[in-house]
């Protein structure tokens, strides 16, 4: 068993605690502290877990939100089972394909995400069928 470190990015929750509900709410306070970010950078900062983060940006966000780094980054430990060969299960041996053998390849999309994608595709299919049925038959013959 090995420990794998993970984290949850809590910026959106800390912003909501302060009544800040739009990503643009951070632009002016960050600029006052010398941090100028584009609209896209602000969106990524708020809505996506950060892999790389400037300590200047982290310090500015902590100052703006009146919190510490541990309030923005919630660290968690996950135990991962390791086989006797030292590799994680399902990963195969070094140099071999993880899909080698008769086993089906692992799902790349988690079950909740599959349901969301399936529902979105069904809505799109319904919309297309509705749009097509509203087109006059003589128009369809010309396509």
N, C-alpha and C positions, 0 to 999 in steps of 0.2 A: 504494500500500500504506500503510495506517495501522496504528498500534498501538492495540489495545484492551486495556485493563487488566482483569484478572480476579484472583480470589483463591480460595484453598481455606481453609476454616475448620477448624483442626486441634485444637479444644478437646477433642473426644472422645478423640483419640489421646494428647494430653498427660495427660488424666485417667487413661487406662489405664496410661500409664507410671508413674503414682503409685499404682496399685492402686485407683483410683476408677472403679467400673463402673456406678454408678447416678447419675442426675441429682441425686437428693436428697443425694448425698455432698458437693455444693457448698454446700448451704443453710447449715449451721452455720459453716463457715469464712468464707463471705461475710458472714454476720450478725456475726461477730466483728470484721469490718472495716467495719461500719456499712452493709452492703448487704443489704437485705431484699427478697427476690423471692418471688413466689407460685410454687406448684408448676408452673403452666403457663408462667410466665416462665422458670423454670429449664429446663424441657423445651425450649422454643424456643431458649434460649441454647446449650444443648448440642447439639441435633440439627439446627438449621437455620443456614445461613450468615447472618451478621449484615449487615444493610444499615446500621443505626445502632447504635452501641454507645457507652455512656457511658465516658469515660476513667477514671472512678472504678472502674467495674466491670472494665474491662480491667486496670487497675493491681492491683486486688484479686486477679483471677484469676492474674496473673503472679506475685504474691507467694505465693499458695496453692500454685501448681504449680512454683514455683522456676524460672521461665522468663522470657523476654522477649516483647514483642509479636510479633516476627518468628517465634517458635516457634508462636504461635497463628494467625497470619495469613500464609499462604504466598502471596506475590504472584507472578502469572504474566503474561506479555505474549503476546497473540495477534495475529498479523498478519492484517489484514482487507483484502481486495482492494477497491479503489474504482474505479468506472467513470469514464470521462472526464467525465461530468456531475457527478461529485462525490458520487454516491449509491452506497450499497452495492448489490451485485447482488441482484436479486430484490425490491428495495424499491420500484421504480417511481419515477416522477417525483413531486415534491411535488404534492399535490392529486389524485392519481390513486389508484385502488384497487390494492393489491398483487396482487389476483386478476384484474385486467383482462386481457382477451385470451383466447386459447384454452387457455393453459396451465392445468393443474390446480392448485388451491391447494396451497401447501406443507403438508407434514405438520406438525401441531401437537404431535405426540407422537413422541419419538425411537424408533427401532427397538427397543432393549432394553426401554423402557417399554411399548411395544406388546405385546411378548411376555409381559411380566409381567401386563398387564391381560387379555390373551387367556387366559392360564393361569388367572388368578383367576376370570374369567367361566366358563370351562369347569368349574372345581371347583364353583362355585356352581350351574351348570346340573345337574351330576351330583347334587349334594346335593338340589336341588329334585325332580329326577326320582325319586331314591331315596325321599324323603319322601312323594311323591305315590303311589308304587307300594305303600307300606306302609299306605295308608288303605284301609279296607274299601270295596268297590264300592258298597254301598248308601249309604254316607256321601257318596261323590262325586256320586251321582245327586241328592242333596238340595241340592247347592251351586248 
